[in-house]
Amino acid sequence: MTEPISWGGPSDIDFIRTRELEKLLSDAGLYESQEEAVLREEVLGRLDQTVKIWVKKISCAKGMNEQMVHEANAKIFTFGSYRLGVHGPGADIDTLCVGPRHAERDVDFFGELKRMLLDMPEVTELHTVPDAHVPVMKFKFNGISIDLLYAQLALWVIPEDLDISQDSILQNTDDQTVRSLNGCRVTDKILSLVPNIQNFRTTLRCMRLWAKRRGVYSNVAGFLGGINWALLVARICQLFPNAMPNMLVSRFFKVYAKWKWPNPVLLCAIEEGSLGFQVWDPRKNARDRFHLMPIITPAYPCMNSSYNVSSSTLHIMSKEFERATEICEVMDSNKMNWEALFEPYQFFEAYKNYLQIDISAANGGDLRNWKGWVESRLRQLTLKIERDMYNMLQCHPHPGDFCNNVKPFSCSYFMGLQRKQEVPVNGAEKFDIRLTVEEFKQAVVSYSRSKPGMEIQVTHIRRRELPTFVFPGGVRPRPAKRAEARVPRNGQLSRLDEVTKVNVGDKRKRDDNGGELMKNLNIDATSTSSVEVSRSNSLAITSTRGGGTSVIQARPVGSQDRGEDDNSKTQSDIVYLNCEHVKSFTVPGVSAPISCSKEAETNYTDNIISGPSVSNTASVDLEELEDHLSHTSPVQPSGIIAKISPVTTGAVTRSNITGHAVSSYPYGALEELEPAALITPQPVKAQHSQQKPIIRLSFTSLTKASDSSG
């Protein structure tokens, strides 16, 4: 591993700024009360007693002798935010039940244990997902949300002092058990690798709050989840071992704003291990080469915890890191306070065009199942748009969902759409993502546990058409003009005295990138417009209104000035940062810094993170989009223009024996360490609805297809 960037300790001002930061976290309500902490301990104790009774009960039912029944044992472990010590009020507890070899997952864990929990009055809202990538049981125990995983070990007796950090615990276990154990093993490994646990926890609380305020905290949406932020913070703590939390926050943004992705972030050397499990290695594994923002878990088997990140979400997070870096530079000169850094991102003011995805079900239980499945597919919509629009159109998913109180058992998701900044406006072709959305819908309706009433509708809306339930209090805010202070590189604010509320360096403000584009469109409710890609790979958006037409063109992605071809590097050119102890891995030669001066620290930081990037053969995560480098050939509804996919996309289509294109979808939205409620799709034939002659999506309205004969 590389040596720390700086050994410098805190100054008096650092103690003051850290206290200010801790007060902000406290005022934000991030610390639970003593009463809630005691309740959580009681709930965990009751849950541990319950699984011990359960394992003895099933041991007796399987005909084991009295001694074996007496020795039978199961044990509860915690992981995630609770184990890291950064959970807040109302947060769920990630738990793992470790059982013996004769306690089977499907029959005993999701069978007998589920029945026992249902009979307990303290347990409510129990929901099982046995077919998920990481099988999980979700419920509330005395009001505390619990996510319970199960690991079936190859042991007849589970000792009370079981150490699951040993690699030998993985022997003769199935993949589901390995993934379930990985959460606990990674959490414990992180805590053992950071130099100061208290500073790590305070900094991580800060970064989690910042990510949620800025709308980049969601593994399912393609951003980063809890474990990802923990790994990034832990690496900064290693690079600045004596820094206080206020310093660590500033260094966090400075380092990752300049990080050369897809170079991986590593806390320790990757070990091959002796058990034969696959570890992350782009040189050997084709899938790993398409990861855009690899953040590698430290416990064996090491894997990428952030494979959900797409080109669009990586771009959005990079801009947020840059914005935060500029604010921190101004804060160093005491020109700003912490509130500016944590200013919430105004998602519904940032774009002029949105996709609204509405889902509904017949009852609350069906809606929970339907939501889990749809959320697991939403990331695929982002990837499909990037794929079909050749990475020219940015798709920004909102990390949360919204409930319409007027319509029960329903919720809505939103995605912002705009032309990417690097795509110039100089053409006359059009986007058309109607078939892309149709392909997405067909994948969603293939849900193997679909029930009557489960519906999905995708619609294009403009900013002024946003439903009121997305705004606080259900009231649409009036557009207000306000002065914005810029942050020059020299760290000095301009017009500081004229600004009442500072919104500094926001790289994703409303009219940035796509604002001028949308102004030229002049679309209203009576206009029609479409977006499509032609054989020439050029991009344009055309809007027709009363006989008038506005045309805007963009050159293809392939014509951008990139300095060098992404495919020009071979595997031998791949460089992995921060892993010089990994066999055959190489690291740019750097020496440990002796000076703690700011100038020396800056130079060394740039040296560490400015090495050559890992070669990437695709700009969009096609490997994660479709298993084994295959993707669906979309079915063309009647009356819809067909897309032309050039050979340069590198897409591979496979067919079944009937000649129809088929595909399989990986659990793209699932994080191994924080399982989501997912159900494995079965290869059932989707019900195709007869399409209306014209269905506009791209920057027009896309309505749900209705069953009709014409």
Secondary structure, DSSP 8 states (H G I E B T S, - for coil): ----S------HHHHHHHHHHHHHHHHTT-S--HHHHHHHHHHHHHHHHHHHHHHHHHHHHTT--HHHHHH---EEEEEHHHHHT---TT--EEEEEEE-TTS-IIIIIIIIIHHHHHT-TTEEEEEEETTSSS-EEEEEETTEEEEEEEEE-S-SS--TT--TTSGGGGTT--HHHHHHHHHHHHHHHHHHH-S-HHHHHHHHHHHHHHHHHTT-B-TTTTSB-HHHHHHHHHHHHHHSTT--HHHHHHHHHHHHHS--TTS-B-SS-----SS------TTT-TGGGG-SS-BB-SSSS--BTTTT--HHHHHHHHHHHHHHHHHHHHHHTTS--HHHHT----HHHH-SEEEEEEEE-SSHHHHHHHHHHHHHHHHHHHHHHHHHTTT-EEEEE-SS-B--TTSSSEEEEEEEEEE-TTS-S--------HHHHHHHHHHHTT-TT--TT-EEEEEEEEGGG--GGGSGGG--------------TTS--SSGGG-SS---S-TT-TTTTTHHHHHHH---TT-EEEE---TT--EEEEEEETTEEEEEEE--GGGS--SS-GGG--GGG---TT-TTSTT------------SHHHHHHHHHHHH-S-----S-SS-HHHHSGGG--------TT-------GGG----EE-TTS-EE-----TT-BTTB------------------S----TTS----------
